[in-house]
Amino acid sequence: MTISINEALNIIYQNVEAKSTHILPIEEALGAIVAKEYKATFDLPRFDNSAMDGYAVKVNDAGKTVHIKEITYAGDLAEDVFKEGEVVKIMTGAPTPKGCEAIVPIEDVIEQEAGIQLPENIKKNMMIRWKGEDIKSGEVFLYKQTKVTAYTLALLSSQGITHIEVYRKPKVVIFSTGDELKAHYEKIEQHQLYNSNAPMFSARAKELGCNISYIASTGDTIESLKEAVKNAYDADLILTSGGVSVGDKDFTKEAFTQLGMKTLFSGIDIKPGKPTTFGKMENCLVINLPGNPLAAMVNFEMFVKPTIIKLSGSKGFYHPLIETKMADNHQLRAGKNSVILGSWNGSIFTPIPNQKPGMVSPINRADGMIVTTKKIDFLAKGQTIQMIPIKIDLQSEKERDFFIK
């Protein structure tokens, strides 16, 4: 029975859970999902310190000529105390001496024989970085189910954390079906095709943080399919393409069913890619995608991507949306929920012309996709739309003014 796109996504959300956790050195955890909350064990900064190279002063000495009592560098112990008429020369990051009321930058003083003359306007507490103003001891500074980035490593390092508990990367096993398919590194005959889906799935799953195993294309028989499935039993997700329609040799679903797969849905009201199946086989999830490359790519983005992200432990597994506008008028056929691939320049969405389910070239040009309901047959130039991003690389070939004025 064919179900809606939202029904298919909800079934995925309800049946996919994160896998086990393990502990990694923080340098090896890049891209992983944090498995628990982390609390600060000390304040950051650990002590009051100077935000500038300058002088620790008393506010009442504004406009006066004062004597330099001491110099304090970053890493030194703070001068215990100083009184009015005195200042402590201090470098950026050095602990402020007791009784410090403000820091005056070096460039704001006038050097004299008897000392230095301070400016007239000194505001209390200026240029002082306070203990704990960044992170306070005991507060959560890193939350569960968030992704480890380069900037997360800076945060962890600032607390002296060397290892972190993260969710294990999902293992995805990929294979395609079809006697006509050959791997891209093999020689083919006139009647055969190169398998473009498996390399595409492998690379995209790696981009999403998975460990990948690839099984060579299987033949179009029940036994060959069952043998491939048995070799993939240790996977968290088995991903196949082809053999899911109603042709004489479309045995993929039957092979999985004979091996105990519980089908959770089979057939989605979506164009392209209606014959998509999602099921469970013990602890392993199974997604069977269509064999046509563009249809397979669309349904990977719509259904496999959120599956992988939820398996990875992230709480951000719903499709992100970017509000944008149509570049031109676009006519389409009503009656089906349609996915339209397009390019996006940061301002407008341009549908890729001539995108058919069996094509390969449009998928490389797609920055995102839009989804229309059955009643939509026309999108107007300038119309506001919601785009699901696929690949967003906004480095510009043209220099632009980035200042807000």
N, C-alpha and C positions, 0 to 999 in steps of 0.2 A: 504494500500500500504506500503510495506516494504521500510524503508529509511536507509541511512548509519549511522554509529556511529557518525560521525562528524555532519551530518545533525540533528540528535536527540539532540546532545549536544548544537548546535547553537539555536535550538528551545527553549531548556530549558533556555539558557542564555538570550534570548530575552524576555521571558515571566515570569521570576521570579524577584520579587523586594523585597527589605527589608521591614519589617513591621514597626510599630510605634516605637517611642522612649520613654524611661522613665529615671528617675534619681534615682541612687542608691548610698548608701554609698560605698566608694571605696573597702572596705573589702568584700562587697557582689557582686562586679562587676567582680570578677575573671572569665575569660573565655568569657566575653561578648565582643561585638564589639563597639568601640568608635563611637559616632554619630556626633561629631563635633571636630574641631581643638581646641587645648588648647594652649594659649600663656603664657609665663612666666610673672609674675607680678614683679619679682625682679631678680637681678643677682644671680648666683650661681657659686662660693662662693659669699656671700654678701659683703665680704671685703677681702683685701689681707691678707694672713695668712701663717703660717709656715707649711711646709710639713714634718718637722722633729722636734724632741727634740734637741735643739741646742742653737745657739747664733746669734742674729741679729747684723751684723757687717758692717763696712766700708771697701771697697775693698783696700784702701790705708794702712790699718792696717795689711795686710797679712804679716806673719812672726814675728809680734811684740807681746810684752806682753801688755795686755790691762786690764782695770778695769771693773768689772761687776757693772753696774749702777743700774739695776732693774731686777726683775723677772716677766714675764708675763705668765699667765696661760690661757688656753682656757676658754672663757667666761669673761675674764677681758677686760677693755678698754685698748687700745694701749697706750704705753708711747708716749708722744707728740713728743719728739725729743731727740737725743743723738749725741754726737760729736765724732771726731776721738780720739782714745785712750780709748774710752768707748765701751762697748757692752751691749746688753740687753739679758739676759738669757730668752729663750722662749720655750714654750711647743708646741707640735703638735696641729695645729688648732687655736692657739692663733693669734690675729691680730698683724700684723707687725707694729712696731713703725715708725713714719714719718722719712724719711731719711734712712731707711734700704736699703742696697744695695745687701745683700746676707744673707743666713742662713748657718752657719757652724755647722754640726752635732756635738753633744757632744763628740763622740768617736774620732773626729779629732783634739781635742785641748789637750794641756798639762797643767795640773794644776800646778801653782807655788804659792809661798807665796804672791807675789805682785799682783797676778791676774791669768790670763790664757794666754798661748802662742798660737797664731793662726797659722794655717799651712801657708806655703809659697804660695801655689796655691789656690787663691780664685777667682772664676769666678763670675762676676756680675749677679745678679738675680737668682743664683742657690738656689734651695730648697725653692722657694717662689711660693705659689699658688695664682694666680692673680684673682682679682674680675672679675666675669663674664666669666672666661675661660672655664667653663663647660657649663653653660646656660646663655645667655644674656637676660636681661629684654626686653620684647616685641617680642621675637622670638617664633615661634611655636616649642614646645617641644614634643607635642603628636598629631599625625595626625588622622584624621577621617578614619574610616574603618580599623583600626588596632585592634588587639586582646589584651585584658587586661591580662597581666601575673603578676606573683609575682614581677617582676622587673619593670613593669609599676607602681605598687603600690608604689615602692620606689621613682620613679620619681614624681608621684603625691604628695606624702607626703613631698618631698623636697620643694614643692611650697606651702605647707599648704592647699592643696585641699582635702576636706573631702567627697565630692559627685561628681559624674560624670554622664553625659548623655550618655546612651548606647542604642543600638537597643534592642527591646524586643526579648526574646528568641522565636523562632518559636514553635508553638504548633503542634505536630504531633499525629494524631490518627491512630492506627494500628489495623487491623483485618485480619484474614485469612478466606478462604472459604473452605467448604468441610464437608460433613456429616461424613466422616471417621476420622476427626481430633478431638483430645481431648487435653485439656491443660495438661502440664507436671505434675500438682498436682492432676490430676484425675485418677481414675482407668480406664483401657481400656480393651476391648475385643480383641480376637485373630485377628479379621478382621479390627481393628482400628489402628490409628497411633498417636503418640504424635506430637503436633505442635511445631516444632523446629524453624520455621521461625519467629513467632511473638516475642518470647524472644530475638532472635538475632537482629531483627530490633529495638526493644525497647532499648536494651543496646547500640547498635551502634549509634542510634540517640541521646541518652543521652551523649555518648562520644563526639558527635559533637555539644553539647550545646543546645539540645532541651528539651522542656517540653513534656512529653509523656502521652497519654491516651491509654489504651488498651481495646479493645472490644473483648469479647469472640468470638470464631470461629462461623461463621454463617452457616446455612444450604445451600444446593445447590438449592435454589428456588429464583425466582425473588423477591418475597415479603419479604423473610427473609433478602436478600441482601439490598433491599431498606430501610428496617427498620434500619439496621446497619448504612447505609449511613446517614440517617436522624439524627441519634444520634451523628454523627460526624460533623455536619454542622459548628460548631464553630472552626474547625481546620484551620490552615494555610496550612497543607498538610495532605491528607488522603493517607495512604500507605496500600495496600492490597497485598496478595499473593494468587495465585491459581485462577482457573476459567477464565483464559484469553486466553486459547487455543481454539480448535474447537471441544471439546467433547460435548456429549449430555447435560451435566449439567454445561457447562462453560458459566454462565450467568452474570459474573461480569461486563463486559463492557456494556452489555445491561441494567443492573440495573442503572448504573451511567448515561447512555444516557437518559433513561426515566425520570430521575430526573434533566435533563438539562445540563449535562456535555457536553462541547465542546471538542471534541477529537482533539488534536494537532498532535499527531502521534500514530500509532498503528502497531507495528511490526518493528523490527530493524534487520539489516543484521549483526547479531552477533551470535557467538557460544561460550557458551550456552546462552539461554535466549531470543530467537527471539520474543516470544509473550509478549512484554513489551509495555504498553500503558501510555501515558502522556496526561492529559487534565486539563481543568479549569471548575470550577463550582462556578459561582459568584466570591467571593474573595478567594476561596479555590482551591488549586492545588490538583491534583489526580495523583498518579502513581500506576498502577496495574502491579505487578511483577509476574513472573512464580511461580508455587508452588514448583518445585524441589529446595531443599535447596541450592545446589551449584550454580545453575543458578540464584536463587534469590539473593544470596550473591554477585555474580559477577556483576549483574546489579544494585544492591544497590550501590556498590562502583563506578560503571561507571556513573550512572545517578542520583541516589538519593542523594549521597554525595554532588555533586556540587549544586544540588537544595537546600539542607539544608544550605550549606555555603553561597550561595547567599541570601537566605531568612534571614540569620543571620546578613546581612549587610556588610560582608567582601568583599574586592575587590580581595582577593586571592582565587577565586572559580574555577580556572582552575586546571586541574590535574597536580600535581608536577611530575617531572621525575628525576630518579636517573640513571646516566650512569654506567653500570656495564658490566660484562662479563658472558657468558654461562659457567657453570661448566663442562658440557659434551655435546657430540653430542645429538641432539634431533630431532627425526623424527615426522612429523605431516602430517595430510591430507590437501592438498591444496584444494581451491575452496570456502573456507569460511573465513570471518574475525574472527579469533579465539582469545579468551582470555585464557591464560595459567597461572595458579596459581603456585607459587613456594616459596621456602625458600631462604633467603638471609643472608649471614654472614658478610656483609659489603664489600665483595670483589667479590663474584660470586653468580650467580642465578642458583638454581637447581629446575627444574620443578618437581612438586609432581607427582609421578606415579599414574596411574589408577584414574584420576579425572573425574568422570561422573556426569551429571547434578543432579541426584537424591541423590548423596552422601552427608554425613555430615562431616566425619572425615577429608577430605583434607582442609576444610575451616579453621579449627583451626590451621593448620600448615602453612598457607600461610602468608608470610611476605609482599608479593607484587605480582603484576601480569604484564605480558607482553601481547601486542596485536599484532597479525600478520595479514598481508593482505592476500587476496585470493591466491596470487601467491606463497606464502612461503610454502615449504614442508620440509625444513631442516634448522636447526640452528646448527652451528658448535661449538665445544669446543673452548673457548677463543674468540668467536665472540662478538663484542661490541653491547650491546642492551640497550634499554630504559625501565626502570621498573617503574611502578606506585606503590608507596608504599601503603601498607594497614596498617600494624602495624610494627613499627620499634622500637625495644628495643635492643639497642646495648651494654647494660651492659655485660661485658665479664666474662665467667667462668674461663678464663685463664689470668694471669697477663702478660701484654705486655709493651714494652718500648714505651712510648708516646712522647719522646723527638725527635725534629728535629735536626739532627746533621750535 
